[in-house]
Amino acid sequence: MARKTLTFTAATLGLGAILTTFSAGYRTAKAEEAFPPIGEFVDVTGGRVHYVQEGSGPHVILLHGAGGNLREFTFDLMDRLTDRYTVTAFDRPGLGYTDRVPGIATGALATEGDPPRAQARMLREAASMIGIESPIVVGHSMGGIISYAWAVEGLDEDSLVNAAAIVSLAGVTMPWPGDLGNYYTVNGSAFGGAVTIPLISALAPESRVRAGIEDIFAPQSSPEGYAEYIGAPLTLRVDSFRANVRQVNTLRPKVVEISARYPELTLPIEILHGTADTTVPIHVHAEEVIKVAPTARLTRLDGIGHMPQQTNPVETVAAINRAAERAGF
């Protein structure tokens, strides 16, 4: 009887795993059909990078946050900039349609994330290959720390793609107290990579995805059409899901290393951050980084949450223009 029970249990678990894999694969195919690449690809060391480039003038690079893709910027902000700048939005490594950083373990049981400086190096190589020079590097949320990593790379390399200025939009910039909670702890673990991520990828309802989008915008609401455009199902693909949670779950020690170099930075830094941001709190990040980065200037947005590039596009463009003027453009 015990042997039969164990056999039945194993068969049930095996069938469940097969069904989960099938469902996750089906949803991946549907996501990629609904939200195909909208830009071009450039081959770099160990992979390829997806980007959209429009406009003319000085170069501006746009880097999205955790769980996002370049559609974050092509929804609205890019069109507000292309009359003055050549604007390039990248999918960060592991997200959208950009490959992960070469050499990073990607299997179900792996836990390694793509480090910010390695992401910056991969995107700097892509920028060099498509002719970008002296860019203003704009990063939202986790893209913020990638923009600082881009500048720190420039401290150690004389390159045409070194940043002329940084603009941080609700950006992660400083080490935070405590941990990130069970969501990242579990999903960033080997167990999460093998079990919970495939389950969420296969079963997460659209209503939960929509609710998650609104949570990120709180206390504001997402713009009309944003949820339909942004391509959130792309991040629920198993490989992208794993990449995203591992990047976030392993981020803090990398932020400690990068932030130690902030006093060396001499390029203009403009920061736009909402006082009601609970995702990347202003008092932990923006209000602390201005104490150690000598050229950083903070513009506070009273009562604004985590998505200023969507809720406050006029102020966002103004911050980029200030950075450009300070850089001599």
Buried (B, 14 or more C-beta within 10 A) or exposed (E): EEEEEEEEEEEEEEEEBEEBBEBBBEBBEEBBEEBEBBBEBBEBEBBBBBBBBBBEBBBBBBBBBBBBBBBBBBBBBBBBBBEBBBBBBBBBBBBBBBBBBEEBEBEBEBBBBBBBBBBBBBBBBBBBEBEBBBBBBBBBBBBBBBBBBBBBBBEEEEBEBBBBBBBBBBBBBBBBEEEBEEBBEBBBBEBBBBBBBBBBBBEBEEEEBBEBBEEBBBEBBBBEEBBEBBBBBBBBBBBBBBBBBBBBBBBBEBBEBBBEBBEEBEBBBBBBBBBBBEBBBBEBBBBBBBEBBEBBBBBBBEEBBBBBBBBBBEBBBBBBBBBBEBBEB
